[in-house]
């Protein structure tokens, strides 16, 4: 049988041609070649993998996913096939999620959970402005959702907008009084804005829920250091050091909030342990 009449040889030829075209960025032409290869040799996992890679370049996520899964069905014992699928997921999972969430919202714009998820996805991608927009919509559509408010507040904190975050965290703690994280973040925001008494109250409420938490005790100690109350700072700092001495000492070394205490006998002795 000649090469021209051998389906497998012809499939290999189309597969190789598809790779050449894809390398040049001619994705539509490459897809046609890979599809010809698959038509001639439907059991070629390699051709399905190549087709998946080009589909991903065109952001045709569902088609790419189908091709990867077909390759896995054909060669479940192939490390390369699993690696290619994992690489696809690692590289594109957030884009895929955002695309699907956009489709959900195109079908139903009044879908607060989808706005929330899209906001979180955008934040994970580093698209802060879009993330804030989606989270704000989620909060408007579901004002009693403490989780959505906390997610919005957390992103505002990351952006340094502590005043705006305070409003959402106050609502979140009212909606969910047993949320340790919301009380802790509220205390951090108050401390950053210089509202020390309010920060202390928020930390105390968090302490009722989780008194030995490392972050709580560290931030409470930092608050008292800023507030120039060294005698109050040492007990929570001691608890934080007990929880993780190495980590806390590293934090303090780079933390200006403790500058007023650095060099004092009691503080230095506590750090030495």
QUIPEJO-V551066 format. One record per run of one state. SS is the DSSP state (~ for helix, > for strand, _ for the rest). FROM is the first residue (numbers start at 1). TO is the last residue. If there is no record, write none. Layout:
SS_FROM_TO + SS_FROM_TO
This chain:
__1_2 + ~_3_5 + __6_6 + ~_7_23 + __24_26 + ~_27_40 + __41_44 + ~_45_57 + __58_60 + ~_61_74 + __75_78 + ~_79_107 + __108_111 + ~_112_125 + __126_127 + ~_128_141 + __142_145 + ~_146_158 + __159_161 + ~_162_175 + __176_179 + ~_180_192 + __193_195 + ~_196_209 + __210_213 + ~_214_226 + __227_229 + ~_230_243 + __244_244 + ~_245_253 + __254_255 + ~_256_258 + __259_264 + ~_265_272 + __273_273
